[in-house]
Amino acid sequence: MKKSVVFFTLALLLVGLSLSPTFAQHKEVTLNLYTNPSGGIMYTLGFALSEIINKNSKWLRCNAIETSSTAENLRYIVEHPDWKNTWFGEAVTIGVDQLAIGMKPYDKFGPWKGAKWLALMVNIGSPQVTLDPNIRTWRDLKGKRFGLDVMGSTNQFMQEWLMEYAWKNKKEVKIDYGCTGSIAVDRLLDGTIDITWQGAICLGPEEYKDWNPMPTLERLLAARKVYFMELDEKDVAVVREKTGLEAMGLIGGKAKKIGKTDAPNWKGLLNQIGWLVHQDMDDEIVTEIMRIIYEYSDEFVNYHAVGRGITKQTMGQLSVPRESYHRAAIKFLETRGHKVGR
């Protein structure tokens, strides 16, 4: 009789536990992760995160979606506030700042401040590179042909802001738009342009960080001796003051030899890329996303070499105010001893 009572009591206890929030099966949630064009870092690491989520969460599912740009990703959530628990985006910090104050190319659906950051994905530095040793500073650009990114892109805006607000030489420079990636390198090598920008992944806590060139910059460094034009923090500060864009900044790469180039310590325009969600996304969904990125951060390198920049220590290191992170992301990181924001 006593055994029957014990078994009955245990059975009731197990039933009660199975019905409690802790043990109940969580309702499945499917996220749509908006990345970037195929082949790029945002595309690759976005699809990596989607796969990592699907392998390691019991109730969260994620579909990675190719898109054209940060602007497209942000436009989706502005136009579809009902997606607050399913929209999961990748973006550059400058783009989110532009949207917050309604600057081009977001003037048609901004200002809007409803996006909140979760984690830093990668730091990209964009140095100004040339084959002309006489181009050392912006004062040497008069009459030169500057290859800028496509119209409406972040890099096009950042470079023109420098020319317009800090250097005040935009009318003296011949701008050739559409110079991105391999196109810019080809035009530099054939002499169609005199100077352009290229990208490098910057890793590490130092002022001048270890860096790996993007494939197109690596090709340029291997082909010719390349010179890096100096950029000044004071000029960037002028742009921040004139535009109100706090994310505008520089990042440094340490001196190293690559190909035919002995690169000096250099500074390039900073593009920080991260993951973000709607400010009203449920905390439990955000916490589960954070858990996956945090616990499996060492798996990203299996998808792309720059994935080694995604670490527990760097998730909170976006150069944005602390309050620009989602509240649940702040709680997750700070309870684990990590500083959040600048």
Residue, then its C-alpha position, 0 to 999 in steps of 0.5 A: m500500500k505504501k509503495s502504491v502511494v509513493f508511486f502515485t505521488l511521484a506520478l502526480l509530481l511528474v505530471g505537474l512538472s511536465l505542465s510547468p513553464t520550465f518543462a512544457q514544450h515551447k511553441e516553435v518560432t520561425l525567424n526570417l534572417y535578412t542577410n545581403p547579396s550572395g557571396g559576401i560576408m554578411y550573406t555567408l555568416g547569416f546563413a551560418l547563423s541560421e544553420i547553427i540556430n536550427k541545429n542547436s535550438k529546440w524551439l527556434r527555427c531560422n530561414a536565411i534570406e538573400t537581400s540586396s543591402t542593409a537598406e532593404n533589410l531595414r525597409y522590411i521591418v519599418e514597413h511590417p511592424d507586425w513582423k516584430n517577432t520574426w524579423f531578424g536583420e543584418a546591417v551596418t551601424i551607419g545605415v541604422d543611424q541614417l534610418a534613425i534620423g531619416m537621412k538618405p537613402y532612408d528619407k522615404f521611410g525614416p526617421w525610425k528608431g525601432a531597431k535594436w542591436l544584438a551582437l557585433m558580427v565583424n569590423i571592416g576597415s576601408p582604407q583609401v588605396t592608390l598606386d600613386p606615391n604622391i597621394r598622401t593626404w586629402r590635400d593631394l586629391k585636387g584633380k584626381r579621379f576618386g573611385l567611389d562605391v555605387m550610388g546610395s551605398t554606405n561607402q559612397f556616403m561616408q567618403e562624400w561626407l568627408m569631402e563635403y564637410a571636412w575636406k571641402n574639396k568635393k568640387e575639386v575631385k573627379i568622382d567615378y561611381g560604381c567602383t566597388g570590389s573587383i571593379a575598383v581594383d581593375r580601374l586602379l590597375d588600368g589607370t582609369i582612376d587614381i585612388t579608391w577604397q578597399g575593405a579589410i577585416c580587422l580583428g583584435p583589441e589593439e589600436y592598430k588591429d591585425w587584418n585580413p584583406m578582402p579578396t579584391l584588396e589581396r589581389l591588388l596588394a599582390a599585383r602592385k606596390v600599394y600606398f595608403m592615404e592618411l585619414d585623420e580622426k579630427d576630420v571624422a569628428v567633423v562629419r559626426e558633428k555635421t551629420g549627427l551620425e555617431a557610428m561614423g568612425l575610423i579603424g586601424g590596421k597594423a603594419k604588415k607585408i602582403g604581396k608586393t606591399d609593405a603596408p604601414n599602420w593605416k586608418g580606414l573608414l569603419n563599417q561595423i556589421g551586426w545582427l539586430v531585431h525589432q525593439d519589441m521582439d519578445d525577450e525570450i526569443v532574443t535570449e535564445i538567439m543570444r544563447i546560440i551565438y554565445e555558446y556556439s561562437d567558435e563554430f562560425v570560423n567553419y563557414h568563413a575565416v572571418g568568423r573567428g572575429i565572432t567571440k563571446q568577448t566581442m558581441g557587445q562591442l558595437s560602437v553604439p550607445r548601450e541603449s541601442y542594444h535590445r534590453a534582453a541582449i544587454k541583460f544576457l551579456e552583462t550578467r556574464g560580465h561583458k561590457v555592452g556598447r561604447 
